[in-house]
């Protein structure tokens, strides 16, 4: 999966393209669309998620017409389930985020909030994996080879953007992504606030190599099972292990990710009190407007819409 989790601000050409394979995980696509996209665009993307993910699946898996039709139908059902049962939780989180900006809590509270969101996203992943397994089990040998080629291309792009840069260029890009991630909500940061972002980036260890190794590990496991003709339940179990637990991660990497989350919470707890009234108002407004958009998405589809 790309990009590496628990590092602020990672969003770039390679990482966005790499989300294609995770677009098969409806969870990731929904999370990205709901929590990262501009509010005015969320509704349009969400209503056409079956088409968007169908195009991604066609690209990554080289699905034929019948497979693609089946996949899009399953996605549509999953979207409706997400609409009914999961959007309320995302809305509640966004409303909570708005109150946190207005009255900044301590680091422990922020870390607990982040953990609740992480578990929410994992639940969305878990509920989406059956449709992924149902699609993967239908792949023919040529489609499996195509998926392997897509993995290789994605891995090469990730290495080029995160692992083959000079230390100076890598740090510069990391600083820019992190600053933009914060300014997406607050507007332009002042010099002191930017220094706090610099401190955060320099404090959080880089995990690109570990994340790349983890990603390639699950890719190879998946390809091996597909070539062996694994059944749907076997594939589902593999996906659940790699995508909804830390069981396949090296203990040292799990510890690093937990430490990263603590460092980010500490830094946010330090940054939030420095926000001006205008920055607080803007951030709270952004969170609440996105929550309002999600409430609009809760309405049932009109007859024939999205078909």
Secondary structure, 3 states (H helix, E strand, C coil): CCCCCCCCCCCCHHHHHHHHHHHCCHHHHHHHHHHCCCHHHHHHHHHCHHHHHHHHHHHHHCCCHHHHHHHHHHHHHHHHHHHHHCHHHHHHHHHHHHHHHHCCCCHHHHHHHHHHHHHHHHHHHHHHHHHHHHHHCCCCHHHHHHHHHHHHHHHHHHHHHHHCCCHHHHHHHHHHHHHHHHHHHHCCCCHHHHHHHHHHHHHCCCCHHHHHHHHHHHHHHHHHHHHCCCCHHHHHHHHHHHHHCCCCCCHHHHHHHHHHHHHHHHHHHHHHCCCCHHHHHHHHHHHHHHHHHHHHHCCCCCCCCCC
